Amino acid sequence: MEEDISNKTIVVLVLLTVIISVLSTLVVISEISSLRVDDGSGRSDFSGSTSGQVSLEIVKAAEPSSATGHVTLMINPKE
């Protein structure tokens, strides 16, 4: 007959799982709280920006092309 895993081994594995989960959660929370939004303007107060405008133009290709593409993103300064 095969031997079963002992209760002590199961308890140790469960405790290690809980400890690793708690530590991982703390690391993620720490990283999230240290994030900072930077728009490149040197200021970090975004309380005034409540709206924006996005436009998208899709142009049909003249000829079928390969599986590559080109994306252009233009961000205009706030008027």
Biotite code that builds the C-alpha atoms (Angstrom):
import biotite.structure as struc

atoms = struc.array([
    struc.Atom([0.000, 0.000, 0.000], chain_id="A", res_id=1, res_name="MET", atom_name="CA", element="C"),
    struc.Atom([1.185, 3.493, -0.783], chain_id="A", res_id=2, res_name="GLU", atom_name="CA", element="C"),
    struc.Atom([1.840, 5.843, 2.085], chain_id="A", res_id=3, res_name="GLU", atom_name="CA", element="C"),
    struc.Atom([-0.347, 8.938, 2.364], chain_id="A", res_id=4, res_name="ASP", atom_name="CA", element="C"),
    struc.Atom([1.071, 12.397, 2.887], chain_id="A", res_id=5, res_name="ILE", atom_name="CA", element="C"),
    struc.Atom([1.323, 13.102, 6.584], chain_id="A", res_id=6, res_name="SER", atom_name="CA", element="C"),
    struc.Atom([-0.877, 15.696, 8.258], chain_id="A", res_id=7, res_name="ASN", atom_name="CA", element="C"),
    struc.Atom([2.196, 17.692, 9.276], chain_id="A", res_id=8, res_name="LYS", atom_name="CA", element="C"),
    struc.Atom([3.253, 17.997, 5.635], chain_id="A", res_id=9, res_name="THR", atom_name="CA", element="C"),
    struc.Atom([-0.194, 19.208, 4.613], chain_id="A", res_id=10, res_name="ILE", atom_name="CA", element="C"),
    struc.Atom([-0.257, 21.778, 7.423], chain_id="A", res_id=11, res_name="VAL", atom_name="CA", element="C"),
    struc.Atom([3.188, 23.067, 6.458], chain_id="A", res_id=12, res_name="VAL", atom_name="CA", element="C"),
    struc.Atom([2.171, 23.367, 2.797], chain_id="A", res_id=13, res_name="LEU", atom_name="CA", element="C"),
    struc.Atom([-1.030, 25.225, 3.684], chain_id="A", res_id=14, res_name="VAL", atom_name="CA", element="C"),
    struc.Atom([0.865, 27.606, 5.989], chain_id="A", res_id=15, res_name="LEU", atom_name="CA", element="C"),
    struc.Atom([3.472, 28.291, 3.302], chain_id="A", res_id=16, res_name="LEU", atom_name="CA", element="C"),
    struc.Atom([0.717, 28.977, 0.788], chain_id="A", res_id=17, res_name="THR", atom_name="CA", element="C"),
    struc.Atom([-0.999, 31.438, 3.128], chain_id="A", res_id=18, res_name="VAL", atom_name="CA", element="C"),
    struc.Atom([2.284, 33.204, 3.973], chain_id="A", res_id=19, res_name="ILE", atom_name="CA", element="C"),
    struc.Atom([3.273, 33.520, 0.307], chain_id="A", res_id=20, res_name="ILE", atom_name="CA", element="C"),
    struc.Atom([-0.201, 34.821, -0.590], chain_id="A", res_id=21, res_name="SER", atom_name="CA", element="C"),
    struc.Atom([-0.161, 37.449, 2.156], chain_id="A", res_id=22, res_name="VAL", atom_name="CA", element="C"),
    struc.Atom([3.367, 38.597, 1.285], chain_id="A", res_id=23, res_name="LEU", atom_name="CA", element="C"),
    struc.Atom([2.513, 38.783, -2.422], chain_id="A", res_id=24, res_name="SER", atom_name="CA", element="C"),
    struc.Atom([-0.585, 40.828, -1.658], chain_id="A", res_id=25, res_name="THR", atom_name="CA", element="C"),
    struc.Atom([1.436, 43.250, 0.458], chain_id="A", res_id=26, res_name="LEU", atom_name="CA", element="C"),
    struc.Atom([4.016, 43.660, -2.309], chain_id="A", res_id=27, res_name="VAL", atom_name="CA", element="C"),
    struc.Atom([1.309, 44.370, -4.901], chain_id="A", res_id=28, res_name="VAL", atom_name="CA", element="C"),
    struc.Atom([-0.416, 46.901, -2.626], chain_id="A", res_id=29, res_name="ILE", atom_name="CA", element="C"),
    struc.Atom([2.916, 48.582, -1.963], chain_id="A", res_id=30, res_name="SER", atom_name="CA", element="C"),
    struc.Atom([3.684, 48.828, -5.678], chain_id="A", res_id=31, res_name="GLU", atom_name="CA", element="C"),
    struc.Atom([0.227, 50.204, -6.477], chain_id="A", res_id=32, res_name="ILE", atom_name="CA", element="C"),
    struc.Atom([0.479, 52.865, -3.783], chain_id="A", res_id=33, res_name="SER", atom_name="CA", element="C"),
    struc.Atom([3.860, 53.993, -5.109], chain_id="A", res_id=34, res_name="SER", atom_name="CA", element="C"),
    struc.Atom([2.597, 54.539, -8.677], chain_id="A", res_id=35, res_name="LEU", atom_name="CA", element="C"),
    struc.Atom([2.530, 58.120, -9.880], chain_id="A", res_id=36, res_name="ARG", atom_name="CA", element="C"),
    struc.Atom([0.936, 59.542, -13.004], chain_id="A", res_id=37, res_name="VAL", atom_name="CA", element="C"),
    struc.Atom([3.270, 61.695, -15.079], chain_id="A", res_id=38, res_name="ASP", atom_name="CA", element="C"),
    struc.Atom([2.141, 63.490, -18.244], chain_id="A", res_id=39, res_name="ASP", atom_name="CA", element="C"),
    struc.Atom([5.562, 64.963, -18.947], chain_id="A", res_id=40, res_name="GLY", atom_name="CA", element="C"),
    struc.Atom([4.543, 68.534, -18.107], chain_id="A", res_id=41, res_name="SER", atom_name="CA", element="C"),
    struc.Atom([6.143, 68.491, -14.679], chain_id="A", res_id=42, res_name="GLY", atom_name="CA", element="C"),
    struc.Atom([2.898, 68.902, -12.806], chain_id="A", res_id=43, res_name="ARG", atom_name="CA", element="C"),
    struc.Atom([1.086, 66.143, -10.985], chain_id="A", res_id=44, res_name="SER", atom_name="CA", element="C"),
    struc.Atom([-2.302, 67.766, -10.289], chain_id="A", res_id=45, res_name="ASP", atom_name="CA", element="C"),
    struc.Atom([-4.932, 66.394, -12.663], chain_id="A", res_id=46, res_name="PHE", atom_name="CA", element="C"),
    struc.Atom([-7.972, 67.743, -10.848], chain_id="A", res_id=47, res_name="SER", atom_name="CA", element="C"),
    struc.Atom([-8.809, 70.095, -13.755], chain_id="A", res_id=48, res_name="GLY", atom_name="CA", element="C"),
    struc.Atom([-8.810, 67.524, -16.545], chain_id="A", res_id=49, res_name="SER", atom_name="CA", element="C"),
    struc.Atom([-12.274, 66.074, -16.753], chain_id="A", res_id=50, res_name="THR", atom_name="CA", element="C"),
    struc.Atom([-12.776, 65.590, -20.478], chain_id="A", res_id=51, res_name="SER", atom_name="CA", element="C"),
    struc.Atom([-10.925, 64.912, -23.665], chain_id="A", res_id=52, res_name="GLY", atom_name="CA", element="C"),
    struc.Atom([-11.380, 64.327, -27.361], chain_id="A", res_id=53, res_name="GLN", atom_name="CA", element="C"),
    struc.Atom([-10.383, 61.268, -29.340], chain_id="A", res_id=54, res_name="VAL", atom_name="CA", element="C"),
    struc.Atom([-10.604, 60.864, -33.083], chain_id="A", res_id=55, res_name="SER", atom_name="CA", element="C"),
    struc.Atom([-9.915, 57.763, -35.147], chain_id="A", res_id=56, res_name="LEU", atom_name="CA", element="C"),
    struc.Atom([-9.595, 57.565, -38.903], chain_id="A", res_id=57, res_name="GLU", atom_name="CA", element="C"),
    struc.Atom([-9.520, 54.160, -40.592], chain_id="A", res_id=58, res_name="ILE", atom_name="CA", element="C"),
    struc.Atom([-8.208, 54.260, -44.138], chain_id="A", res_id=59, res_name="VAL", atom_name="CA", element="C"),
    struc.Atom([-8.627, 51.283, -46.420], chain_id="A", res_id=60, res_name="LYS", atom_name="CA", element="C"),
    struc.Atom([-5.324, 50.058, -47.814], chain_id="A", res_id=61, res_name="ALA", atom_name="CA", element="C"),
    struc.Atom([-4.829, 50.334, -51.581], chain_id="A", res_id=62, res_name="ALA", atom_name="CA", element="C"),
    struc.Atom([-3.362, 46.833, -51.790], chain_id="A", res_id=63, res_name="GLU", atom_name="CA", element="C"),
    struc.Atom([-3.471, 43.889, -49.461], chain_id="A", res_id=64, res_name="PRO", atom_name="CA", element="C"),
    struc.Atom([-0.398, 43.999, -47.294], chain_id="A", res_id=65, res_name="SER", atom_name="CA", element="C"),
    struc.Atom([1.349, 41.612, -44.984], chain_id="A", res_id=66, res_name="SER", atom_name="CA", element="C"),
    struc.Atom([0.443, 41.194, -41.321], chain_id="A", res_id=67, res_name="ALA", atom_name="CA", element="C"),
    struc.Atom([2.286, 44.343, -40.257], chain_id="A", res_id=68, res_name="THR", atom_name="CA", element="C"),
    struc.Atom([0.704, 47.645, -39.400], chain_id="A", res_id=69, res_name="GLY", atom_name="CA", element="C"),
    struc.Atom([1.379, 51.255, -38.564], chain_id="A", res_id=70, res_name="HIS", atom_name="CA", element="C"),
    struc.Atom([-0.241, 53.252, -35.788], chain_id="A", res_id=71, res_name="VAL", atom_name="CA", element="C"),
    struc.Atom([0.153, 56.991, -35.292], chain_id="A", res_id=72, res_name="THR", atom_name="CA", element="C"),
    struc.Atom([-0.927, 58.643, -32.053], chain_id="A", res_id=73, res_name="LEU", atom_name="CA", element="C"),
    struc.Atom([-1.009, 62.427, -31.828], chain_id="A", res_id=74, res_name="MET", atom_name="CA", element="C"),
    struc.Atom([-1.736, 64.027, -28.461], chain_id="A", res_id=75, res_name="ILE", atom_name="CA", element="C"),
    struc.Atom([-2.665, 67.696, -28.746], chain_id="A", res_id=76, res_name="ASN", atom_name="CA", element="C"),
    struc.Atom([-2.056, 70.027, -25.800], chain_id="A", res_id=77, res_name="PRO", atom_name="CA", element="C"),
    struc.Atom([-5.031, 71.265, -23.841], chain_id="A", res_id=78, res_name="LYS", atom_name="CA", element="C"),
    struc.Atom([-6.470, 74.450, -25.362], chain_id="A", res_id=79, res_name="GLU", atom_name="CA", element="C"),
])
